[in-house]
Amino acid sequence: MFTQSDIEFDRQHIWHPYTSMLDPLPCYPVVAAQGYQLQLADGRQLVDGMSSWWAAIHGYNHPRLNQALQQQMSQMSHVMFGGITHPSAVALCRKLVEMTPAALECVFLADSGSVAVEVSMKMALQYWLGRGETRQTFLTLKRGYHGDTSAAMSVCDPDNSMHSLWRGYLPEHLFAAAPACGFDDIWDERDFDDFSRLMEQHHHQLAAVILEPIVQGAGGMRFYHPRYLQRVRECCDRYGVLLIADEIATGFGRTGKLFACEHAGIAPDILCVGKALTGGTLTLAATLTTREVADTISRSPAGCFMHGPTFMGNPLACAVAVESLALLQEGDWQTQVATIEQQLREQLLPLRASPQVAEVRVLGAIGVVETHSPVNMAALQHFFVSQGVWIRPFGRLIYLMPPYIIAPAALKKLVQSIGAALEHPLHFKS
Ligand SMILES: *Cc1c(COP(=O)(O)O)cnc(C)c1O
């Protein structure tokens, strides 16, 4: 089914995320996935701790998601969105408008998270053009992550994303110090000083603030204080600057709230969602905004919003997203995420005692072990697979974000594997 020559072909010809073609680390062939388990070509089952990067929240091969896909496929798999609409797009956008903050009424369907971020930034640029101003600078946070396309990359953490490589190519935006106050810490007003100073100095040129609410994901898996986000909202209101919330990772329950902005009781002017939108089945994302922003964009010199991907509103992706959101609306996610959080607090937090560990943090269905030394990726990945778990660490971070339907015994196995991994010095770079 999957031969040595397939593995060899993959090694020699296929790029995986952030890999070298010179000496790529081994890839593990997965041939099936069911619930919270991945099946390797040799028949071994791995407990999935990653939800395929935040996406597969309901687990793999979900009968209702499959049925929604099959039903849509029997009608049509795709049709262009220019001048045409279809039932699954309308049903999906209705649900998105219903589930997100009331002011967010207008939906743009994008193909991936990065595109949703590009779209949000273009919306902000065109909004100012609609108001007769040219504003092209964005204010964001260090340690942020917003995707791999150019505009998205320009607002990612300058060090993690190696802005020095792209000097002169990427536009230069403003970066406030990453929030230092953790989610559960006592709020310290000074944490907001740097952001507030940048806002005061530069608000005339700012098109928008863009940030990940509460959880900074790929830039460091950091959970910051809700008060920080409240201050950002207040500051944007005071200076009349748009706020873009990138909830591509945090959206749809992962942090214990449907959207992470709810921890701070705020609503953005523009919201990006993606990743879990289709329950991990197909690539789809969306950018929502207010009527006022949408109307102002539409009054800009272009007369319309200047974006329209070929596969915009793909019916298969929309249909499966409708079903994924229906599963969320039935409400089981709240107990599932709360149960995962409770178990992670009981079982993962004690790993703080390990000498390898700098910090352990838990929020919703996310558990993060930050180590003192960077991980030896190949060795650690191999170890985890040998333990029957799929955990993909990076840098100094070993983290879990399992499907919401994971069983307590399986979650325990994930945590125990991390505990065991910490005991081997060879799993870390010195
Ligand atoms: C993953 C991610 C993106 C990019 O989404 P892709 O679908 O990978 O393009 C953007 N923002 C955040 C916060 C993300 O976690």
The ligand as a Tripos MOL2 file, in Angstrom:
@<TRIPOS>MOLECULE
LIG
   15    15     1     0     0
SMALL
NO_CHARGES

@<TRIPOS>ATOM
      1 C1         -2.4010   28.9070   10.9640 C.3       1 LIG1
      2 C2         -2.6310   30.3540   11.1570 C.ar      1 LIG1
      3 C3         -2.7330   31.2370   10.0650 C.ar      1 LIG1
      4 C4         -2.5250   30.7810    8.6380 C.3       1 LIG1
      5 O1         -3.4610   29.8500    8.2220 O.3       1 LIG1
      6 P1         -3.1200   28.8810    6.9810 P.3       1 LIG1
      7 O2         -4.4030   28.1440    6.7660 O.co2     1 LIG1
      8 O3         -1.9910   28.0170    7.4220 O.co2     1 LIG1
      9 O4         -2.7540   29.7610    5.8330 O.co2     1 LIG1
     10 C5         -2.9810   32.5510   10.3370 C.ar      1 LIG1
     11 N1         -3.1280   33.0070   11.5860 N.ar      1 LIG1
     12 C6         -3.0510   32.1940   12.6580 C.ar      1 LIG1
     13 C7         -3.2550   32.7490   14.0270 C.3       1 LIG1
     14 C8         -2.7860   30.8390   12.4820 C.ar      1 LIG1
     15 O5         -2.6730   30.0400   13.5510 O.3       1 LIG1
@<TRIPOS>BOND
     1     1     2 1
     2     2     3 ar
     3     2    14 ar
     4     3     4 1
     5     3    10 ar
     6     4     5 1
     7     5     6 1
     8     6     7 2
     9     6     8 1
    10     6     9 1
    11    10    11 ar
    12    11    12 ar
    13    12    13 1
    14    12    14 ar
    15    14    15 1
@<TRIPOS>SUBSTRUCTURE
     1 LIG1         1 GROUP 0 **** ****
